Every structure is written in structure tokens, then in C-alpha cells.
């Protein structure tokens, strides 16, 4: 039983780290999308697909730049929740 506690703790750490990395990667992708739009270019379709896979479908009536901002906010909230849970 003593061995399982450190293993469980390590798995929890790995899970939190993976969540933090995913949200960071998604924020970077959202910033690439925003940069492309700001520069008058079309964002890469894979970047747009990444945003949609992270946050779900783009709501009707929401521009892509607004959607990218919402994705960033969602990722920041997710990171905050992981940090808050980790400090308990």
C-alpha cells in the first residue's frame, strides 16, 4: 500500500502537468490565429481545428478572433483550476 501512494501522487502530477501543457499549447495556437487575422492573413486550418477541438464548435455569430480570445480565457481558467486544486 505504501508504494501505491507515491505512484498515485506521481500520476496526479503527470496529469496536472499534461493539462497545463495542453492549455499552454492551445493559448499559443490561439495567439497564432489572432496574429494571422491581425496581419490580414488566413489562419492555418490546423490551428483553427485545434481551437475547436479544445473549446468545442465556434458559436454562431462569433467571429474567429473573438472565438480565439474565448479559447484563451477558457485555457487560463483551466490552468487556474489546476493550480487551485494543486495547492490543496
N, C-alpha and C positions, 0 to 999 in steps of 0.2 A: 504494500500500500504506500510506503514511503516513496517508492520510485515513481508512482503514478502522479503524485502532487507536482514534482518538478516538471514532468513531461506535460501535464495539463497546463502548467504555467507557461512553459515554452510554446506550446501550441497556441495559447491565447495571445502571447506576444507576437507570434508569427502572423496570426490572423489580423491583429491590430495594425501591424506593420504593412501587411498587404493592402488593407483598407486605406491606410494613409498614402501609400504609393499610388494606388488606383485613383484616389481623389486628386493627388498632385498631378498625375499624368493627364487626367481629364481637364483640370484647370489650364494646363499648358496647351492642350488641344483647343480649348475654348478661346484662349488668347490668340492662337494662330488664326482661328476663324475670324475673330474680331479684327486682327491686323489685316487680313486679306480684304475684308469688307471696307475697312477704313482706307486702304490703298486703292480701292476701286477694282480689286480682283475677285474672282470667284474662289471661295474656299475649296480646298481639296475635298472631294466627295467622301473619302475615308474619314476625314476629320468630322464632317457633319454626321456621318453614320456613328462615329464614336460618341458624339454628344447625345444622339438619340438612343443609343443603347444604354447610356448611363442614366439619362433622365426620362426616358420614355419618349413618345411621339411629340413632335413640336405642336403645341396647341394652335388651332386655327386663329388667324388674326394676329399672331405674334410674329414679328419679323425675326429673321435669323440672328441678327445682332442682339435683340432682346432675349432670345432664347439662349444664346451663348452666355449672356450675363446671368440669366436664371440658373444655368448649369453651374456657373462659378459659385453662386450663392449656395446652391444645394451642396456642392462639394465642400465648401467652407463649413457649412452646418454639420455635415457628416464628420469632418475632421474634428470639429469641436466636441461632438458627441463621443467620439472615440477617446479624445483627451480627457473629457469629464469622467467617463467610465473608468479610464485607466488610473485616475487619481484616487479612486475609492479604495 
